[in-house]
Amino acid sequence: MNTIRKLDETYIAKTYGRFPLTLVSGKGSVAKDPEGNEYIDLGSGIGVNLFGYSDDIWKQAVIDQLDALQHTSNLYYTGPCAKLAEVLCTRTGMKKVFFCNSGAEANECAVKAARRYGQLHKGEDCYTIITLKDSFHGRTLTTLAATGQDGFHQLFTPLTPGFVYAEANNIDSVKELLKKHKVCAVMLECVQGEGGVNALSKEFVQQIAELAHEEDFLIVVDEVQTGNGRTGTLYSYMQYDFMPDIVTTAKGIGGGLPIGVTMLGEKVQDIFHPGDNGSTFGGNPAVCAGALSNLERLDDAMLADVCRKGDLIRASLKDAKGVASLSGLGLMIGIEPTHAKAADIAAKCLMKGVLVLTAKGNKVRLLPALNIPDELLEKALDVLKEVLAEE
């Protein structure tokens, strides 16, 4: 056992089931261990390293800001924070932005905004939020409650009340809950990442949008994993032909530094007043400078290339031995094996120099850097197919 692993197992709380691998450096889509062995990374830090390890453009944007001002409190204005908010609103049609540190915190803010809207427009008892079974929205007590998976609820009860769960792609399930509860919002992921990399049907999402208009509840879209170019559009909801009231994101927009974003649409743009919410590191100028650099690179050409690479992966795996089905959008891909356990496939790929993820439903999950070179991607896919084919 190497020194780093020994220190980790001695002093770090055992909240993670780590692979037997220590990473010490990386460039692009290749990481290295202490012995210099290389690994093609198809997980990008669970969709965080948008342009891979130590990306020069992102890194320089952060360094330049660190040289000027690494942090100040939210009692003062800073340029990167304001400029990032402007770009997000301009490119999405949202009206206001709240910055924080993680996807869970961004989702907490969305819950606050939705409940406040319900109170103001439908009464104090209008606080229930419908989420979907197999969803995942975070690990705080409130976002665990929002997560539609019983397995996440068992250890930390009582969770925050006011969440009920509908069946994905079943509008009748949503309607039944609307009859039983005073609902202020429906919260969903257009592609359920941790829950199995399953994309919602366009018909289902549009039916929810119609109900929202009729019943006056908000739609919150969790784009923590699906956002920032991951699915081939800037945000995945843009492929569903509707406009959410609240959008949350995190992970890839930060490129490796912690950031969470809650974007507020017209109905809730003025829902918060000074003192209603806050986050010490939210809007940190160095993090925002890196995020702004990342967004500027997500132009039409980059998004088209994400779609092309997603198609390349699907074409390569579609008829491969050991593959039962494929799911997801863009460069967010789920692979259901015909016989093997996803965890075993991930372990075998690691031994052969390729890093992949897993998801619920015995899925292998791929979230490569958006700019992974074709030759690296094809080399990694050859390894993955070899492992999938093993009896």
JOSUL-V533148 format. One record per pair of residues at least 12 apart in sequence whose C-alpha atoms are under 10 Angstrom apart, sorted by the first residue. I is the first residue (numbers start at 1). J is the second residue. Records with the same first field share a line. If there is no record, write none. Layout:
I=J ; J
This chain:
1=20
2=21 ; 22 ; 34
3=22
4=22 ; 23 ; 24 ; 34
5=18 ; 20 ; 21 ; 22
19=346 ; 347 ; 350 ; 355
20=347 ; 350 ; 351
21=33 ; 34 ; 350 ; 351
22=34 ; 35
23=35 ; 36 ; 37 ; 38 ; 39
24=36
25=38 ; 53 ; 54
26=38 ; 39 ; 40 ; 41 ; 52 ; 53 ; 54 ; 55
27=51 ; 52 ; 53 ; 54 ; 55 ; 56
28=40 ; 41 ; 44 ; 49 ; 50 ; 51 ; 52 ; 53 ; 54 ; 55 ; 56 ; 369 ; 371 ; 372 ; 373
29=41 ; 42 ; 43 ; 44 ; 49 ; 51 ; 52 ; 53 ; 54 ; 55 ; 368 ; 369 ; 370 ; 371 ; 372 ; 373 ; 376 ; 377
30=42 ; 44 ; 52 ; 53 ; 353 ; 354 ; 355 ; 372 ; 376
31=44 ; 52 ; 53 ; 353 ; 354 ; 355
32=353
37=353
38=352 ; 353 ; 354
39=349 ; 350 ; 351 ; 352 ; 353 ; 354 ; 355 ; 380
40=349 ; 350 ; 352 ; 353 ; 354 ; 355 ; 356 ; 368 ; 372 ; 376 ; 377 ; 379 ; 380
41=53 ; 350 ; 353 ; 354 ; 355 ; 356 ; 357 ; 366 ; 367 ; 368 ; 369 ; 372 ; 376 ; 377 ; 380
42=331 ; 354 ; 355 ; 356 ; 357 ; 365 ; 366 ; 367 ; 368 ; 369 ; 372 ; 376 ; 377 ; 380 ; 381
43=332 ; 354 ; 355 ; 356 ; 357 ; 358 ; 365 ; 366 ; 367 ; 368 ; 369
44=252 ; 255 ; 256 ; 355 ; 356 ; 357 ; 366 ; 367 ; 368 ; 369 ; 370
45=251 ; 252 ; 255 ; 256 ; 355 ; 356 ; 357 ; 367 ; 368 ; 369
46=193 ; 194 ; 225 ; 251 ; 252 ; 356 ; 357 ; 358 ; 365 ; 366 ; 367 ; 368 ; 369
47=224 ; 225 ; 226 ; 227 ; 228 ; 230 ; 250 ; 251 ; 252 ; 253 ; 255 ; 256 ; 331 ; 332 ; 366 ; 367 ; 368 ; 369 ; 370
48=224 ; 225 ; 228 ; 250 ; 251 ; 252 ; 253 ; 254 ; 255 ; 256 ; 257 ; 258 ; 367 ; 368 ; 369
49=251 ; 252 ; 253 ; 254 ; 255 ; 256 ; 257 ; 367 ; 368 ; 369 ; 370
50=228 ; 229 ; 230 ; 251 ; 252 ; 253 ; 254 ; 255 ; 256 ; 294 ; 367 ; 368 ; 369 ; 370 ; 371 ; 372
51=252 ; 255 ; 256 ; 294 ; 297 ; 368 ; 369 ; 370 ; 371 ; 372
52=255 ; 256 ; 368 ; 369 ; 370 ; 371 ; 372
53=255 ; 256 ; 369
54=255 ; 256
55=255 ; 256
57=290 ; 293 ; 294 ; 297
58=254 ; 255 ; 256 ; 289 ; 290 ; 291 ; 292 ; 293 ; 294 ; 297
59=255 ; 256 ; 289 ; 290 ; 293
60=289 ; 290 ; 293
61=286 ; 287 ; 288 ; 289 ; 290 ; 291 ; 292 ; 293 ; 294
62=257 ; 285 ; 286 ; 287 ; 288 ; 289 ; 290 ; 291 ; 292 ; 293
63=286 ; 289 ; 290
64=286 ; 289 ; 290
65=80 ; 285 ; 286 ; 287 ; 288 ; 289 ; 290
66=285 ; 286 ; 287 ; 289
67=286
68=285 ; 286
69=284 ; 285 ; 286
70=284 ; 285 ; 286 ; 287
71=280 ; 281 ; 282 ; 283 ; 284 ; 285 ; 286 ; 287
72=280 ; 281 ; 283 ; 284 ; 285
73=279 ; 280 ; 281 ; 282 ; 283 ; 284 ; 285
74=278 ; 279 ; 280 ; 281 ; 282 ; 283 ; 284
77=283 ; 285
78=283 ; 284 ; 285 ; 288
79=283 ; 285 ; 288 ; 289
80=283 ; 284 ; 285 ; 286 ; 287 ; 288 ; 289 ; 290 ; 291 ; 292 ; 293
81=97 ; 98 ; 99 ; 282 ; 283 ; 284 ; 285 ; 286 ; 287 ; 288 ; 289 ; 291 ; 292
82=97 ; 283 ; 285 ; 288
83=288 ; 289 ; 292
84=97 ; 99 ; 283 ; 285 ; 288 ; 289 ; 290 ; 291 ; 292 ; 293 ; 295 ; 296
85=97 ; 98 ; 99 ; 261 ; 263 ; 283 ; 288 ; 292
86=292
87=292 ; 295 ; 296
88=261 ; 263 ; 292 ; 295
89=263 ; 264 ; 265
91=234 ; 235 ; 295
92=234 ; 235 ; 238 ; 243 ; 244 ; 247 ; 263 ; 265
93=243 ; 244 ; 263 ; 264 ; 265 ; 266
94=243 ; 244 ; 245 ; 246 ; 247 ; 262 ; 263 ; 264 ; 265 ; 266 ; 268 ; 269
95=245 ; 246 ; 263 ; 264 ; 265 ; 266 ; 267 ; 268 ; 269 ; 270
96=246 ; 262 ; 263 ; 264 ; 265 ; 266 ; 268 ; 269 ; 270
97=246 ; 247 ; 248 ; 261 ; 262 ; 263 ; 264 ; 265 ; 269 ; 283
98=110 ; 248 ; 260 ; 261 ; 262 ; 263 ; 264 ; 272 ; 277 ; 278 ; 279 ; 282 ; 283
99=248 ; 249 ; 250 ; 259 ; 260 ; 261 ; 262 ; 263 ; 278 ; 279 ; 280 ; 281 ; 282 ; 283 ; 284 ; 288
100=250 ; 258 ; 259 ; 260 ; 261 ; 262 ; 278 ; 279 ; 280 ; 281 ; 282 ; 283 ; 284
101=250 ; 251 ; 254 ; 257 ; 258 ; 259 ; 260 ; 261 ; 279 ; 280 ; 281 ; 282 ; 283 ; 284 ; 287
102=138 ; 224 ; 248 ; 249 ; 250 ; 251 ; 254 ; 257 ; 258 ; 259 ; 260 ; 261 ; 282
103=137 ; 138 ; 139 ; 143 ; 222 ; 223 ; 224 ; 225 ; 248 ; 249 ; 250 ; 251 ; 258 ; 259 ; 260 ; 261 ; 262
104=136 ; 137 ; 138 ; 139 ; 140 ; 141 ; 142 ; 143 ; 144 ; 222 ; 224 ; 248 ; 249 ; 250 ; 260 ; 261
105=137 ; 138 ; 139 ; 140 ; 142 ; 143 ; 248 ; 249 ; 250 ; 259 ; 260 ; 261 ; 262 ; 279
106=137 ; 138 ; 143 ; 222 ; 224 ; 247 ; 248 ; 249 ; 250 ; 259 ; 260 ; 261 ; 262 ; 263
107=137 ; 138 ; 140 ; 142 ; 143 ; 146 ; 187 ; 220 ; 221 ; 222 ; 223 ; 224 ; 246 ; 247 ; 248 ; 249 ; 250 ; 260 ; 261 ; 262
108=137 ; 138 ; 140 ; 141 ; 142 ; 143 ; 146 ; 248 ; 262
109=246 ; 248 ; 260 ; 261 ; 262 ; 263 ; 264 ; 277 ; 278
110=185 ; 187 ; 220 ; 221 ; 222 ; 245 ; 246 ; 247 ; 248 ; 261 ; 262 ; 263 ; 264 ; 268
111=127 ; 128 ; 129 ; 142 ; 143 ; 146 ; 184 ; 185 ; 187 ; 220 ; 246
112=127 ; 271 ; 272 ; 276 ; 277
113=184 ; 185 ; 218 ; 220 ; 246 ; 262 ; 264 ; 268 ; 269 ; 270 ; 271 ; 272 ; 276 ; 277
114=126 ; 127 ; 128 ; 129 ; 183 ; 184 ; 185 ; 186 ; 187 ; 217 ; 218 ; 219 ; 220 ; 245 ; 246 ; 267 ; 268 ; 271
115=127 ; 128 ; 129 ; 162 ; 183 ; 184 ; 185 ; 218
116=184 ; 268 ; 271 ; 272
117=184 ; 185 ; 217 ; 218 ; 267 ; 268 ; 271
118=182 ; 183 ; 184 ; 185 ; 216 ; 217 ; 218
119=184
120=271
121=184 ; 216 ; 217
122=182 ; 183 ; 184 ; 216 ; 217
123=182 ; 184
124=182
125=181 ; 182 ; 183 ; 184
126=162 ; 181 ; 182 ; 183 ; 184 ; 185 ; 217
127=161 ; 162 ; 163 ; 181 ; 182 ; 183 ; 184 ; 185
128=161 ; 162 ; 163 ; 164 ; 177 ; 178 ; 181 ; 182 ; 183 ; 184 ; 185 ; 186
129=146 ; 161 ; 162 ; 163 ; 164 ; 165 ; 177 ; 178 ; 181 ; 182 ; 183 ; 184 ; 185 ; 186 ; 187 ; 217 ; 218 ; 219 ; 220
130=146 ; 148 ; 162 ; 163 ; 164 ; 165 ; 166 ; 174 ; 177 ; 178 ; 181 ; 183 ; 184 ; 185 ; 186 ; 187 ; 188 ; 219
131=145 ; 146 ; 147 ; 148 ; 163 ; 164 ; 165 ; 166 ; 167 ; 168 ; 174 ; 185 ; 186 ; 187 ; 188 ; 189 ; 220
132=146 ; 147 ; 148 ; 149 ; 163 ; 164 ; 165 ; 166 ; 167 ; 168 ; 169 ; 170 ; 173 ; 174 ; 186 ; 187 ; 188 ; 189 ; 192
133=146 ; 147 ; 148 ; 149 ; 150 ; 164 ; 165 ; 166 ; 167 ; 168 ; 188 ; 192 ; 195
134=147 ; 148 ; 149 ; 150 ; 165 ; 166 ; 167 ; 168 ; 189 ; 192 ; 193 ; 194 ; 195 ; 196 ; 197 ; 198 ; 360 ; 361
135=147 ; 148 ; 149 ; 165 ; 168 ; 187 ; 188 ; 189 ; 190 ; 191 ; 192 ; 193 ; 194 ; 195 ; 196 ; 198 ; 222
136=148 ; 149 ; 152 ; 188 ; 189 ; 192 ; 193 ; 194 ; 195 ; 222 ; 224
137=187 ; 188 ; 189 ; 192 ; 194 ; 222 ; 223 ; 224
138=152 ; 224
139=152 ; 153
140=156 ; 159 ; 160
141=153 ; 156 ; 157 ; 158 ; 159 ; 160 ; 161
142=159 ; 160 ; 161 ; 162 ; 163
143=159 ; 160 ; 163
144=156 ; 157 ; 159 ; 160 ; 163
145=157 ; 158 ; 159 ; 160 ; 161 ; 162 ; 163 ; 164
146=159 ; 160 ; 161 ; 162 ; 163 ; 164 ; 165 ; 187 ; 188
147=163 ; 164 ; 165 ; 187 ; 188 ; 195
148=163 ; 164 ; 165 ; 166 ; 167 ; 195
149=165 ; 195
162=181 ; 182 ; 183
163=181 ; 183 ; 185 ; 186 ; 187
164=177 ; 178 ; 181 ; 183 ; 186
165=177 ; 186 ; 187
166=186
168=188 ; 192 ; 198 ; 199 ; 200 ; 201 ; 204 ; 205
169=199 ; 200 ; 201 ; 202 ; 203 ; 204 ; 205 ; 207 ; 208
170=200 ; 201 ; 203 ; 204 ; 205 ; 207
171=203 ; 204 ; 205 ; 206 ; 207 ; 208 ; 211
174=186 ; 204 ; 207 ; 208 ; 211
175=208 ; 211
178=211 ; 215 ; 217
182=217
183=212 ; 215 ; 216 ; 217 ; 218
184=212 ; 215 ; 216 ; 217 ; 218 ; 219
185=212 ; 216 ; 217 ; 218 ; 219 ; 220 ; 245 ; 246
186=208 ; 209 ; 212 ; 217 ; 218 ; 219 ; 220 ; 221
187=218 ; 219 ; 220 ; 221 ; 222 ; 244 ; 246 ; 247
188=200 ; 205 ; 219 ; 220 ; 221 ; 222 ; 223 ; 247
189=220 ; 221 ; 222 ; 223 ; 224 ; 225 ; 226 ; 236 ; 237 ; 248
190=202 ; 205 ; 221 ; 222 ; 223 ; 226 ; 227 ; 231 ; 235 ; 236 ; 237 ; 238 ; 239 ; 240 ; 328 ; 329
191=222 ; 223 ; 225 ; 226 ; 231 ; 236 ; 237 ; 327 ; 328 ; 329 ; 332 ; 333
192=222 ; 223 ; 225 ; 226 ; 328 ; 359 ; 360
193=224 ; 225 ; 226 ; 328 ; 332 ; 333 ; 334 ; 358 ; 359 ; 360 ; 365 ; 367
194=225 ; 334 ; 357 ; 358 ; 359 ; 360 ; 361 ; 363 ; 365
195=358 ; 359 ; 360 ; 361 ; 363
196=327 ; 328 ; 333 ; 334 ; 335 ; 336 ; 358 ; 359 ; 360 ; 361 ; 362 ; 363 ; 364 ; 365
197=226 ; 326 ; 327 ; 328 ; 329 ; 332 ; 333 ; 334 ; 335 ; 358 ; 359 ; 360 ; 361 ; 363 ; 364 ; 365 ; 366
198=326 ; 327 ; 328 ; 329 ; 332 ; 333 ; 334 ; 360
199=236 ; 327 ; 328 ; 329 ; 332 ; 333
200=240 ; 328
201=240
202=237 ; 239 ; 240 ; 241 ; 242
203=240
204=240
205=219 ; 237 ; 240 ; 241 ; 242
206=240 ; 241 ; 242 ; 243
208=242
209=241 ; 242 ; 243 ; 244
210=242
212=244
217=245
218=244 ; 245 ; 246 ; 265 ; 267 ; 268
219=243 ; 244 ; 245 ; 246 ; 247
220=243 ; 244 ; 245 ; 246 ; 247 ; 248 ; 262 ; 263 ; 264 ; 265
221=235 ; 236 ; 237 ; 243 ; 244 ; 245 ; 246 ; 247 ; 248 ; 249 ; 262 ; 263
222=235 ; 236 ; 237 ; 246 ; 247 ; 248 ; 249 ; 250 ; 262
223=235 ; 236 ; 237 ; 247 ; 248 ; 249 ; 250 ; 251 ; 261 ; 262
224=247 ; 248 ; 249 ; 250 ; 251 ; 252 ; 253 ; 260 ; 261 ; 262
225=248 ; 249 ; 250 ; 251 ; 252 ; 253 ; 332 ; 367
226=249 ; 250 ; 251 ; 252 ; 328 ; 329 ; 330 ; 331 ; 332 ; 367
227=247 ; 248 ; 249 ; 250 ; 251 ; 252 ; 253
228=249 ; 250 ; 251 ; 252 ; 253 ; 254 ; 291 ; 294 ; 295 ; 298 ; 303 ; 370
229=252 ; 253 ; 294 ; 295 ; 297 ; 298 ; 299 ; 300 ; 302 ; 303 ; 304 ; 306 ; 307 ; 330 ; 331 ; 370
230=252 ; 303 ; 306 ; 307 ; 310 ; 329 ; 330 ; 331 ; 332 ; 367 ; 368 ; 369 ; 370
231=303 ; 306 ; 307 ; 310 ; 328 ; 329 ; 330 ; 331 ; 332 ; 333 ; 367 ; 370
232=298 ; 300 ; 302 ; 303 ; 304 ; 305 ; 306 ; 307 ; 308 ; 309 ; 310 ; 329 ; 330 ; 331 ; 332 ; 370
233=298 ; 299 ; 300 ; 302 ; 303 ; 304 ; 306 ; 307 ; 329 ; 330
234=295 ; 298 ; 299 ; 300 ; 302 ; 303
235=247 ; 249
236=329 ; 330
239=329
243=265
244=263 ; 264 ; 265 ; 266
245=263 ; 264 ; 265 ; 266 ; 267 ; 268 ; 269
246=262 ; 263 ; 264 ; 265 ; 266 ; 267 ; 268 ; 269
247=261 ; 262 ; 263 ; 264 ; 265
248=260 ; 261 ; 262 ; 263 ; 264
249=261 ; 262 ; 263
250=262 ; 291
252=291 ; 294 ; 295 ; 369 ; 370
253=287 ; 288 ; 290 ; 291 ; 292 ; 293 ; 294 ; 295
254=287 ; 288 ; 289 ; 290 ; 291 ; 292 ; 293 ; 294 ; 295
255=287 ; 290 ; 291 ; 293 ; 294 ; 369
256=287 ; 290 ; 291
257=286 ; 287 ; 288 ; 290 ; 291
258=281 ; 282 ; 284 ; 287 ; 288 ; 291
259=281 ; 282 ; 283 ; 284 ; 287 ; 288 ; 291
260=282 ; 283
261=282 ; 283
298=370
302=370 ; 371
303=330 ; 370
304=330
305=330 ; 331 ; 370 ; 371
306=329 ; 330 ; 331 ; 332 ; 369 ; 370 ; 371 ; 372
307=329 ; 330 ; 331 ; 370
308=330 ; 331
309=330 ; 331 ; 368 ; 370 ; 371 ; 372 ; 373 ; 374 ; 377
310=328 ; 329 ; 330 ; 331 ; 332 ; 333 ; 368 ; 370
311=329 ; 330 ; 331
312=331 ; 374 ; 377 ; 378
313=326 ; 330 ; 331 ; 333 ; 366 ; 377 ; 378 ; 381
314=326 ; 327 ; 330 ; 331 ; 333 ; 334 ; 335
316=378 ; 381 ; 382 ; 385
317=335 ; 381 ; 382 ; 384 ; 385 ; 388
318=335
320=385 ; 386 ; 388 ; 389
321=337 ; 338 ; 385 ; 386 ; 387 ; 388 ; 389 ; 390 ; 391
322=335 ; 336 ; 337 ; 338 ; 339 ; 340 ; 385 ; 386 ; 387 ; 388 ; 389 ; 390 ; 391
323=335 ; 336 ; 337 ; 338 ; 339 ; 340 ; 385 ; 388 ; 389
324=336 ; 337 ; 338 ; 339
325=337 ; 338 ; 363
326=363 ; 364 ; 365
327=363 ; 365
328=365 ; 366
330=367 ; 370
331=365 ; 366 ; 367 ; 368 ; 369 ; 370
332=365 ; 366 ; 367 ; 368
333=363 ; 364 ; 365 ; 366 ; 367 ; 368
334=357 ; 358 ; 359 ; 360 ; 361 ; 362 ; 363 ; 364 ; 365 ; 366 ; 367
335=358 ; 359 ; 361 ; 362 ; 363 ; 364 ; 365 ; 366 ; 388
336=358 ; 359 ; 361 ; 362 ; 363 ; 364 ; 365 ; 388
337=362 ; 363 ; 364 ; 388 ; 389
338=362 ; 388 ; 389 ; 391
339=362 ; 388 ; 389 ; 390 ; 391
340=362 ; 387 ; 388 ; 389 ; 390 ; 391
341=358 ; 361 ; 362 ; 363 ; 364 ; 388
342=356 ; 357 ; 358 ; 359 ; 360 ; 361 ; 362 ; 363 ; 364 ; 365 ; 388
343=356 ; 357 ; 358 ; 359 ; 362 ; 363 ; 364
344=358 ; 364 ; 387 ; 388
345=357 ; 358 ; 363 ; 364 ; 384 ; 387 ; 388 ; 390
346=358 ; 364 ; 365 ; 384 ; 387 ; 388
347=387
348=383 ; 384 ; 386 ; 387 ; 388
349=380 ; 383 ; 384 ; 385 ; 386 ; 387 ; 388
350=383 ; 384
352=380 ; 383 ; 384 ; 386 ; 387
353=380 ; 383
354=379 ; 380 ; 381 ; 383 ; 384
355=368 ; 380 ; 384
356=368 ; 380 ; 384
364=384
